[in-house]
């Protein structure tokens, strides 16, 4: 057959050729794609051992800590195969039962359990596949804790003083799953605290006189906020206020009564200097434990009488001049003198029965000048020796239980008849 229009025939032939080439290219590309799929491996119905080896999940094996089922390819320990044709899995719900099927009950027989554990929220803290951190932690442990404990995050972030573990590592003090101690602490205070605060632990262990605040149930947290505080040394309150939370009432310590200091201060306006400065530790230095009575930082006679040695009054002489009891005669060292006869020297600097500071003075507060007490304890009896002190412009007098009334005057010495 002869073509009537050779040009048209040529055009048809060109189009047909292009279509054939396009078809061939498409089929070839499809074939190459299928070959690549075959090289990669079409997932069989049993996927064990193939998931982490496949390119799509190989990142798990590149992390430092790999969950055992992932490392061994036993993905079906935690995932259910839905379809082997299109590689579809369904993750089992992360529940206490699922994790416990391998890990057991991590809170069994414990008194206290972390709510996240009993609620089956294991994946809030742990990565189920692999992690760069021990314990398959899903991130920085403290950061994970503070995602839930947001009020603690705000508290620690806005206080002046912070406890290092509260910033760096909550797990220094807490067990993330549970424990036998309140607040899921690793140990109960003070044992937990002295793991780090070794020197204080030594003081507590070696103390001849212990502070009940340390040895009671709450121990260290009786006084200290364990996470953060606006008060130095992480105290719960300002130092003196902290002391008065306990010493604002009469206490019994080892069978001995300790008076209500709050009541004493309210009833007596003449406060000792450290009290005015709200600094109890000026005298009671060893607040965790001491070799001295009343947790004092330096030597101070415990009784009414003591043979004079300057070292016995080291506590007082931190502030007061020791010359006040060294010199028998003076016209300047003290107002407690009869003419130039130093009556501090007369009372204190004696052998063997020097009168100690506590024979006349109240160490916390008094209604009288110079902290003169109304009455002082004597021996182990309940009797309080009255002082009956009377002040004058140039001297004064006293009528205590230990002698009859004697007077003194700095300008005109009083003649006291001693019998």
NORBEL-V904982 format. One record per pair of residues at least 12 apart in sequence whose ideal C-beta (glycine too) atoms are under 6 Angstrom apart, sorted by the first residue. I is the first residue (numbers start at 1). GAP is how many residues later the second one is. D is the distance in Angstrom with one decimal. If there is no record, write none. Layout:
BEGIN
i->[I;I]
gap->[GAP;GAP]
d->[D;D]
END
This chain:
BEGIN
i->[43;45;48;49;51;52;52;60;60;63;63;63;64;65;65;66;67;67;70;78;79;94;94;95;96;99;106;107;107;110;110;111;112;112;112;113;114;114;114;117;125;126;141;142;142;145;155;156;156;159;159;159;160;161;161;162;163;163;163;166;173;189;189;189;190;190;193;200;203;203;204;204;207;207;208;209;209;210;211;211;212;214;223;240;240;243;244;247;248;264;264;265;268;268;268;270;271;272;272;275;283;285;296;298;298;299;299;299;300;301;304;304;305;306;306;307;307;307;308;308;308;308;310;324;325;325;325;325;327;328;328;330;337;338;338;338;339;368;369;372;373;385;385;386;387;394;394;394;395;395;395]
gap->[44;39;25;24;24;18;21;69;70;67;68;69;68;66;71;64;62;69;59;14;12;28;29;25;24;23;71;70;71;68;69;69;66;67;72;65;63;64;70;60;19;12;30;27;28;25;73;71;72;69;70;71;70;68;73;66;63;64;71;61;12;30;31;32;29;30;27;88;85;86;84;85;82;83;83;81;84;79;78;84;41;74;19;38;40;37;18;14;14;100;101;100;97;98;99;96;94;92;99;89;13;12;19;16;17;12;13;15;15;55;55;74;48;48;50;44;45;47;40;41;42;46;12;20;19;20;23;24;15;14;17;12;73;70;75;76;74;21;22;17;14;15;16;15;13;15;16;17;13;14;15]
d->[4.5;3.6;5.5;3.7;4.7;5.9;5.8;4.7;4.3;3.9;5.9;5.4;5.0;5.1;5.7;4.5;5.7;6.0;5.1;5.7;5.4;5.6;4.7;4.4;4.5;5.0;4.5;5.9;4.2;4.2;5.9;4.7;5.6;5.9;5.3;3.8;5.7;5.6;5.8;5.2;5.3;5.8;5.4;5.9;5.1;4.6;5.9;5.6;4.5;3.6;5.7;5.6;4.8;5.3;5.7;4.4;5.9;5.7;5.9;4.1;5.9;4.0;4.4;6.0;4.7;5.3;4.7;5.3;5.0;5.0;5.5;4.9;2.6;5.8;4.7;4.9;5.8;5.2;6.0;5.9;5.9;5.7;5.6;4.0;5.6;4.9;5.3;4.5;3.7;5.7;5.6;5.1;3.9;5.2;4.8;4.9;4.7;5.8;5.9;5.9;6.0;2.6;5.7;4.0;4.0;5.8;5.4;4.5;4.0;4.0;5.3;5.7;4.5;5.6;5.0;5.0;4.6;5.9;5.9;4.6;5.9;4.2;5.9;5.1;5.2;5.4;4.6;5.0;5.9;5.6;4.9;4.9;5.8;3.9;4.9;5.8;3.5;5.8;6.0;4.6;5.7;5.8;4.0;5.8;5.1;5.2;5.2;4.8;4.6;3.7;5.7]
END
